[in-house]
Each structure stands twice: as structure tokens, then as C-alpha cells.
Amino acid sequence: MAEAMIQTRDLRFCYTDTEEVQPVVLDGVDLDIQEGSFVAVLGHNGSGKSTLAKHMNAILLPTGGKVLVSGMDTADEALLLQIRRTVGMVFQNPDNQIVANVVEEDVAFAPENLGVPPEEIRRRVDDALKAVGMYQYREHAPHLLSGGQKQRVAIAGVIAMAPRCIVLDEPTAMLDPVGRREVVDTIKKLNRASGVTVVLITHHMDEAAQADRLVVMSSGKIIADGPPKTVFQQVDALRAVGLTVPETTGLLWELRQAGLDVPLDALSDEECAQALYQLLTKE
């Protein structure tokens, strides 16, 4: 089995920056994310998924329990730089991560701050922009790009740091459907072609369905964990915590409730269409 990239052990967290007693945001989370995997973390607002993401490269530190990044304890201040080199973060709003007036200069910003040699920076910038399909825009001004293109530039800026893991905290929340598809396709390609560990925080069912593994959170706890095809079959349990399921699963579930023999694991549009075709053409 692959080495664990991120491990949480009885991870607990509550915000303590006010005098009021704060609710527990993470409540005993145990999670292992293997190197090279593509994991989606799904949950509604307030479920704890973004707080969990911020623990993965020590933006937040545990109130209780432990987080290990490639074996490094995030609570060890001496390891902070190495942890953040290992795990890169991409956030909701790409405008908050873009700092330069030219695309290639923006992507070069982080490697320059890490002291990477100039010739190596040039190679990393070109490779990162090619990896996200933005190389032809390298001399453009970022503010003239679409939302999806800006987010891909933000991802390229993280790739140029050469992290082994990228955590994306709702990276498509501010994008239109075209931009969302661009970003998710980029994430999948990065994982498949480069072997980068990807953790995608999302509340979009269709995005979560494209991961290899799906972790569902509610009220600071993990309530489901497994392949998307398996997790989404738990329709009643997901609806009980305010989550829907993909339209394909929902349709097949309704047909099952009506007594028809259809599979619940036909997740993609093509698989669902095939299941319906077989149902209609049965003798």
C-alpha cells in the first residue's frame, strides 16, 4: 500500500479567538490519505470540511489530537516550511492568490521566495502552465482572464512549488459551469499524469463523484468514506444530513423505490442511460 501522505488522529478543533464558548468544529476525525490518491471531501456549509483542509498544511493547528503530513507533526514549528512545501493550498477566490501583473511572473512568485535557482524557476513555470493548459497565456495580464483561467493560474502557482500534495478548498465555488469543468479536469489530469496527491474540498456532488474516494462530513465528524459509487448509494443517510446525491443516483433510487430492478451504482450519465436502456429492453 502507498505511504500515507496525510494522517489525522482523533483530530479536534474549536475556534478560541473570542471570549464566548465556541462550538466544536472538528470532533475526533481519524483519516488516512494515501500518497498519489484523489480524495474528495464533501459536506454542507458548517460541516467542518474547510477547517479540516486548513489543518492539512498547518494553517490551523489541532485543539486536540494530531495531524501528520508525510510523517511530520504539524504542531512542530520547526517543520512548518517543509510541511508547506509538501502540501500546497488552493482557495476559493483565485484573485486572493494572484499577486503579479503577468501570468508567468505570478507562477514564478512562490519558487522565487523558496530560493529556487532562476533556470529551475523557468522550467517549473513553463511545466506548471503547460500542466494546467495555460502556457499560451503566460504573457497575459491575470485580471483579463476568466474565473476558470485565473483559478488554473493559481493552481499552476502551487504546482511550481513542486508539492507532493495539493489541497483545494472549494476551488470552483466562485466559477460558472465552464470554469468549474476546466478546473476539475485540470485536477484530475494533475493526479493521473503527475501522481500528485489531490484533496478536493467541495459541496458539488458531480465534482465529488469524479474522485477515487469520497469522504463525507457532517457536524465535524466523518459519516461516510469509500468509493463515490458506494457512498452515494446511502441516499437516506446523505439526505438526513442535508446533502443531495447526483441526479443519476437520485433517479435510479426513485425507480428502485417504485420496485424496478435498476443498479444504484450507475453514477455517470452514460452508465445511467445504459441502465435505463437495459430496463426498457428487458423481455
C-alpha positions as CSV (number, residue, x, y, z in Angstrom):
1,M,0.0,0.0,0.0
2,A,1.1,3.6,-0.8
3,E,2.6,5.7,2.0
4,A,0.1,7.9,4.0
5,M,0.5,11.5,2.8
6,I,-1.8,12.9,5.4
7,Q,-3.0,11.3,8.7
8,T,-5.3,12.7,11.3
9,R,-5.7,11.1,14.7
10,D,-8.6,12.0,16.9
11,L,-8.4,15.5,15.4
12,R,-10.4,18.0,17.4
13,F,-10.7,21.7,16.8
14,C,-12.7,24.7,18.1
15,Y,-12.0,28.4,17.5
16,T,-10.9,30.2,20.7
17,D,-10.3,33.7,19.4
18,T,-13.3,35.1,21.3
19,E,-14.4,35.0,24.9
20,E,-17.5,33.1,24.1
21,V,-17.5,29.3,24.3
22,Q,-17.1,28.1,20.7
23,P,-18.7,25.0,19.2
24,V,-16.5,22.1,18.3
25,V,-15.8,22.3,14.6
26,L,-13.9,19.0,14.2
27,D,-14.9,16.3,16.6
28,G,-12.5,13.3,16.7
29,V,-11.6,13.0,13.0
30,D,-9.5,9.9,12.0
31,L,-8.4,10.0,8.4
32,D,-5.6,8.5,6.3
33,I,-5.0,9.9,2.8
34,Q,-2.6,7.8,0.7
35,E,0.1,9.2,-1.5
36,G,-1.0,9.5,-5.1
37,S,-4.7,9.3,-4.4
38,F,-7.5,11.6,-5.4
39,V,-9.9,12.2,-2.5
40,A,-12.9,14.4,-2.3
41,V,-14.2,15.7,1.0
42,L,-17.9,16.5,0.7
43,G,-20.2,18.4,3.2
44,H,-22.6,21.3,3.5
45,N,-21.6,24.6,5.0
46,G,-20.5,24.2,8.6
47,S,-19.7,20.5,8.3
48,G,-16.0,21.1,9.1
49,K,-14.6,20.3,5.7
50,S,-12.8,23.6,5.1
51,T,-11.4,23.6,8.7
52,L,-10.1,20.1,8.0
53,A,-8.4,21.4,4.8
54,K,-6.6,24.1,6.7
55,H,-5.1,21.5,9.1
56,M,-3.5,19.7,6.2
57,N,-0.7,22.3,5.8
58,A,-0.8,23.8,9.3
59,I,-2.8,26.9,8.6
60,L,-4.7,25.8,11.6
61,L,-3.3,23.6,14.4
62,P,-5.3,21.0,16.4
63,T,-7.1,21.8,19.6
64,G,-6.7,18.1,20.4
65,G,-5.3,15.1,18.6
66,K,-2.7,15.2,15.9
67,V,-2.1,15.8,12.1
68,L,0.8,14.2,10.3
69,V,2.0,15.3,6.9
70,S,4.3,12.6,5.4
71,G,5.1,11.7,9.0
72,M,5.7,15.3,10.1
73,D,3.7,16.6,13.0
74,T,2.1,19.9,12.0
75,A,2.4,21.1,15.7
76,D,6.2,21.1,15.3
77,E,7.0,24.7,14.4
78,A,10.5,23.7,13.1
79,L,8.8,21.6,10.4
80,L,6.4,24.3,9.2
81,L,8.3,25.3,6.0
82,Q,8.8,21.6,5.0
83,I,5.2,20.8,5.6
84,R,4.1,23.7,3.4
85,R,6.5,22.7,0.7
86,T,4.9,19.2,0.8
87,V,1.3,20.3,0.8
88,G,0.2,23.3,-1.4
89,M,-3.2,25.0,-0.9
90,V,-5.6,26.5,-3.5
91,F,-8.5,28.5,-2.1
92,Q,-12.0,29.6,-3.3
93,N,-11.1,33.0,-4.7
94,P,-8.2,33.0,-7.3
95,D,-7.9,36.8,-7.0
96,N,-6.6,36.3,-3.4
97,Q,-3.7,34.1,-4.7
98,I,-2.7,36.1,-7.8
99,V,0.0,38.7,-6.9
100,A,1.7,39.7,-10.1
101,N,0.6,41.6,-13.3
102,V,1.8,38.9,-15.7
103,V,0.8,35.3,-15.6
104,E,4.3,33.8,-15.7
105,E,5.6,36.2,-13.1
106,D,2.7,35.2,-10.8
107,V,3.5,31.5,-11.2
108,A,7.2,32.2,-10.5
109,F,6.5,34.1,-7.3
110,A,6.4,31.2,-4.8
111,P,9.5,29.4,-6.2
112,E,11.5,32.6,-6.1
113,N,10.6,33.0,-2.4
114,L,11.7,29.4,-1.8
115,G,15.1,30.3,-3.2
116,V,14.8,28.1,-6.3
117,P,17.6,28.8,-8.9
118,P,16.4,31.0,-11.8
119,E,16.9,28.4,-14.5
120,E,14.9,25.9,-12.4
121,I,12.2,28.5,-11.9
122,R,11.9,29.0,-15.7
123,R,11.5,25.2,-16.2
124,R,9.0,24.9,-13.4
125,V,6.9,27.9,-14.6
126,D,6.7,26.5,-18.1
127,D,5.9,23.0,-16.9
128,A,3.2,24.2,-14.5
129,L,1.5,26.4,-17.1
130,K,1.5,23.5,-19.6
131,A,0.1,21.2,-16.9
132,V,-3.0,23.4,-16.4
133,G,-3.4,24.3,-20.1
134,M,-2.4,28.0,-19.7
135,Y,1.0,28.1,-21.3
136,Q,-0.3,30.2,-24.2
137,Y,-1.5,32.9,-21.7
138,R,1.9,33.2,-20.0
139,E,2.4,36.8,-21.0
140,H,-1.2,37.9,-20.4
141,A,-2.4,40.0,-17.5
142,P,-4.3,37.8,-15.0
143,H,-7.1,40.3,-14.4
144,L,-8.1,39.9,-18.1
145,L,-8.6,36.1,-17.7
146,S,-11.9,34.3,-17.0
147,G,-12.6,33.0,-13.5
148,G,-11.7,29.4,-14.5
149,Q,-8.5,30.6,-16.2
150,K,-7.5,32.6,-13.1
151,Q,-8.1,29.5,-10.9
152,R,-5.9,27.4,-13.2
153,V,-3.1,30.0,-12.9
154,A,-3.5,29.8,-9.1
155,I,-3.1,26.0,-9.3
156,A,-0.1,26.5,-11.6
157,G,1.5,28.7,-8.9
158,V,1.1,25.9,-6.4
159,I,2.4,23.3,-8.8
160,A,5.5,25.4,-9.4
161,M,6.4,24.9,-5.7
162,A,6.6,21.2,-6.6
163,P,4.4,19.9,-3.7
164,R,3.6,16.2,-3.4
165,C,0.1,17.0,-2.3
166,I,-2.4,19.8,-3.3
167,V,-5.4,20.6,-1.2
168,L,-8.1,22.6,-3.0
169,D,-10.7,24.3,-0.7
170,E,-13.8,24.7,-2.8
171,P,-11.8,26.0,-5.8
172,T,-14.9,26.1,-8.1
173,A,-17.2,27.9,-5.6
174,M,-17.0,31.2,-7.5
175,L,-16.9,29.8,-11.0
176,D,-19.5,29.3,-13.8
177,P,-20.1,25.7,-15.1
178,V,-17.5,26.1,-17.8
179,G,-14.8,27.3,-15.3
180,R,-15.8,24.5,-12.9
181,R,-15.3,21.9,-15.6
182,E,-11.9,23.4,-16.6
183,V,-10.6,23.3,-13.0
184,V,-11.9,19.7,-12.2
185,D,-10.4,18.4,-15.5
186,T,-7.1,20.1,-14.5
187,I,-7.1,18.5,-11.1
188,K,-7.8,15.0,-12.5
189,K,-5.1,15.3,-15.1
190,L,-2.6,16.5,-12.5
191,N,-3.4,13.5,-10.3
192,R,-3.3,10.9,-13.1
193,A,-0.3,12.2,-15.1
194,S,1.9,13.5,-12.3
195,G,0.9,11.3,-9.4
196,V,0.3,14.4,-7.2
197,T,-2.0,13.6,-4.2
198,V,-5.1,15.6,-4.5
199,V,-7.6,16.5,-1.8
200,L,-10.7,18.3,-3.2
201,I,-13.0,20.1,-0.7
202,T,-16.4,20.6,-2.3
203,H,-20.1,20.7,-1.9
204,H,-20.8,19.8,-5.5
205,M,-22.0,16.2,-6.0
206,D,-20.8,16.0,-9.6
207,E,-17.2,17.0,-8.6
208,A,-17.1,14.6,-5.7
209,A,-18.3,11.8,-8.0
210,Q,-15.1,12.1,-10.1
211,A,-12.7,11.4,-7.2
212,D,-11.4,7.9,-6.4
213,R,-12.5,8.2,-2.8
214,L,-15.2,10.2,-1.1
215,V,-15.2,11.3,2.5
216,V,-18.5,12.8,3.7
217,M,-18.5,15.2,6.7
218,S,-21.3,16.4,8.9
219,S,-21.1,18.3,12.3
220,G,-17.4,17.9,12.5
221,K,-17.4,14.1,12.0
222,I,-16.8,11.7,9.1
223,I,-20.1,9.9,8.4
224,A,-19.2,8.1,5.2
225,D,-15.9,7.1,3.5
226,G,-15.4,5.0,0.4
227,P,-15.6,5.0,-3.4
228,P,-18.2,7.5,-4.7
229,K,-20.3,4.7,-6.3
230,T,-20.6,3.1,-2.8
231,V,-21.1,6.2,-0.8
232,F,-23.8,7.7,-3.0
233,Q,-25.9,4.6,-2.6
234,Q,-26.5,5.7,1.0
235,V,-29.3,8.1,-0.2
236,D,-31.3,8.2,3.0
237,A,-28.2,8.8,5.2
238,L,-27.0,11.6,3.0
239,R,-30.4,13.3,2.8
240,A,-30.7,13.1,6.6
241,V,-27.7,15.5,6.9
242,G,-28.9,17.9,4.3
243,L,-27.0,16.5,1.3
244,T,-28.4,15.5,-2.0
245,V,-27.0,12.8,-4.3
246,P,-26.1,13.1,-8.0
247,E,-29.1,13.3,-10.3
248,T,-28.3,9.9,-11.8
249,T,-28.3,8.2,-8.4
250,G,-31.4,10.1,-7.3
251,L,-33.3,8.9,-10.4
252,L,-32.2,5.3,-10.1
253,W,-33.1,5.4,-6.3
254,E,-36.6,6.6,-7.1
255,L,-37.0,3.8,-9.6
256,R,-35.8,1.3,-7.0
257,Q,-38.3,2.7,-4.5
258,A,-41.0,2.0,-7.2
259,G,-39.9,-1.6,-7.3
260,L,-37.9,-1.5,-10.5
261,D,-34.7,-3.5,-10.8
262,V,-32.0,-0.9,-11.6
263,P,-28.4,-0.6,-10.2
264,L,-27.7,2.3,-7.8
265,D,-24.0,2.4,-8.8
266,A,-24.6,3.7,-12.3
267,L,-23.1,7.1,-11.5
268,S,-22.1,8.7,-14.8
269,D,-24.7,9.9,-17.3
270,E,-23.6,7.1,-19.7
271,E,-23.9,4.4,-17.1
272,C,-27.3,5.7,-16.0
273,A,-28.5,5.8,-19.6
274,Q,-27.3,2.2,-20.2
275,A,-29.1,1.0,-17.0
276,L,-32.3,2.7,-18.2
277,Y,-31.9,1.2,-21.7
278,Q,-31.5,-2.3,-20.2
279,L,-34.5,-1.8,-18.0
280,L,-36.7,-0.8,-21.0
281,T,-35.4,-3.5,-23.3
282,K,-35.9,-6.4,-20.9
283,E,-38.0,-9.2,-22.1
